Amino acid sequence: MNDKMILCVEDNPRVQMFNRPLLEAKGFTVRLAATLAEAKEAISKETPSLIILDIHLPDGNGLDFLRELRKTSTVPVIALTNDKEEQDIVTGLSGGCDDYVTKPHTFPVLYARIEALLRRAGGFPDIIEKGRFSFDVTAVMASLDGTDLQLSPKEFALLFTFVQNEERFMSAEYLYEKVWKTPIVGDSNALKSAIGRLREKISGGGFCIAWSRGEGYIFERE
């Protein structure tokens, strides 16, 4: 089983385009399936750590698929559906879903459900290692060779975002909205200052934060 892989079974490309980059930014590998047939094929090749499952799909009902899946698998499943009636939710949960999120949804709510299920299943580590760096997600603390880097919450969130997107360019606008939760509105001083402090604190750790005009910032090995 890939403990960092989430299978998203959803026939609405807008929903997939919304969820996929946000999940990848959290460090997950994401597999997409638009039909139950594609979902079965994906599972036959690689067992996911969690499935996000739409109920109404072009080739069948997601709950029927889930009942079959439950005969052989205990993988956590979150139903992501337009069904909002109480009986629909009860039916989904009794049919094998571990949790239920109704559309339209926000990513923080979906991610909180994912995090809770994976922690319960033992698939969401509190401590994440990257080279000589260690990240304690619960304590919001990062260390280099065992020495606390003394990061502020914003610095931790920024460095963790870089680590989760190693070797990937990210714009200042993306990073600011990711960490500060608001649009950058033309003022990147807070971001530049935070990156400057991070560069000093991670110096000598085998990674650097570089910048390229027109592409943005990148976290890469030195």
N, C-alpha and C positions, 0 to 999 in steps of 0.2 A: 504493500500500500504506500502511495505517495502521501506523506503527512502534510504536504503543502499544496495539494491539488484539490481544487473545487470544480465540480461538474455543474454547469448551469444549463438546465433543460428548459428552453424558452423559445417560442416561435416568433416573438416580437423583436426584431433587430434593434429597435430603439432601446428596449430594456437591456438587451445584451451589451449594446454600445455604452450604456450608462454604467452597468455593474462591472464589466470586465476591467477597464483601466483602474478603477478604484480598488478592486480586489488585488490587482497586480501591484498597485502601489503599496499595498499592505504586505507584499512578499509572497503572495500565492501564485501558483501556476493555475491558469484557468482553461478548462476545456469547455467548448460550446457544443450544444446539441439543439437542433430546432425541432426534432421529432423524437418519438419514443424509440424508433428503430435506430436512430443515431445515438441515442443515450445507451441503448443496449450494446451497441458496437463499441462505444467508448469504454464502458465498464468491463467488457470482455478483454480489452487490451490493458487497462490500468484501473486499479481500484482507487477511487477518490477518498479523501478524508471526509468530505461532506458533499451533499447534493442540494442544489437549489432547484426546486421542481415546480414548474407551472402545472396546473391541473388540467386545463383544456388545451389539448395539442392536436395538430392536424390528423394524426393517425391513431388517436385514442385518448382515453382518460388517464391522467397521471396517477390517480389513486389505484386503478387496476394494475398499472405498472408497478406501483409501490407494493401492493399486496404480494405480487410475485417475487419482487426483490426481497421482501422480508422473510421469505422462506429460506434464503441462503445468506442474507447479509444484515448486519446491524448498523451499517453506515448511517450517521446522522443525516436527516433529511428536513429541510425547511421548505414548506409549501409557500410559493410566492404567486398569488392569484388575485383576480378581481372579485372572487366570491367573498362577500362581506357578511352574509347572514350568519347568525349564531349556529344554526343547524349545519351550515356548510363547514364552519370551523370545527364543530364537534365531529362531523363525519371525517374530516381530514385528519384530525388528531387520533381518532379511533381507528383510522385506516392505516396507521403506521407513521404518520408525520411526527417529528419530534418538536416542531414549532411551526408557526403559521404567521405569515406577514402578508398583509393585503396591499394591493396597488391602488393608487400611486404610493410609492414608498420613498423614504429618505435613506440614504446610505448609512448614516450613523445608526439608525434603528436596525437595519439589516445586519450591519457588522457586529453590533452588540449581541444579536441573537447568535451569529456565527461564533463569536468569541466564547459565549457562554456554553454552547454545545460542544465545541472542541475542547474546552477546558474540562468539561464533564467527561468527555471521552478520552482525555489524556493526550490529545493531539495538538494542544496549543501551549507551547512551552513558555514559562515565565522568563527563562534565561535564554537569550539568543547570542550565539557567538559569531563573530566575523573577524577572521584572522586573529590578531592579538587583542581585539576589542571584545568586550562583553556588555550586553544590554540587559538590564533587569527591568522588564516592561512594567511589572507591578510597582516597583519602588521608583520608577522613572529615574534610573541611575545608569550611567555608562562608565566603564573603566577601561584602562589600557594597561595591559600586563598586571592587572590586579589593583592598579591605583585609580581611585575615583577621579574622574575628569572634572568634577564639580560643575556640572552643566545646569543651567536654568531649565525650567520646563520647556521653554521655546527652543533653546539650544538642543535639548534632548530630542524633541520632536523633529527638528530640522536635520540633525545628524542621522536619526533613525530613518527618515525619509530618504536621505542619500544612500544609506546602507541597503535599504530595500530596493533601490533603483540603481545599483552599481553598474557602471559603464553605460548609463543612459542619460542623455542630455535632458535637462529640465529648465524651462524658462523661469525667469524671476517671478513672473505673474503666477505661474503654477505653484511654485514653492511658497510664495507669500500666502496665497489663498489656502494652501494645504496646512500651513502652520498657524497663521494668524486668523484664519477662518473669515477673512474679509477680502474684497478686491484690493489690489495694490494701489490703485488710483494714482499712478504716476510717481509715487514716492517710494523709492526702494532703499532709503537710508537704513531703516531698521533691519532689512534683510542683509544688506551689505555689511553692516556692523556685526550682526550675528555670525555671518560666514567668516568674517575676519577673526572673530574670537575663536570659532571652531578650528580654523586653520592653525592657530597657535596651539590649541589644546591637543590636537591630534598629530601634531608634528612629530615625526620619528616613528609613527605607528604603522608605516607601510602603505598608507593611503593618502591621497591628497584631494582637495576640492579645486578643480580647474574651471576656467571660464573661457568660452569661445564666442566671439562676436557672431550674432545671428543664430546661434544654437543654444546658448545658455550655460548652465552649470552642470558639471559632471563629477561624480565621485569615482575615482579610479586608483588602481595600484601605482605606486611610484616606481 
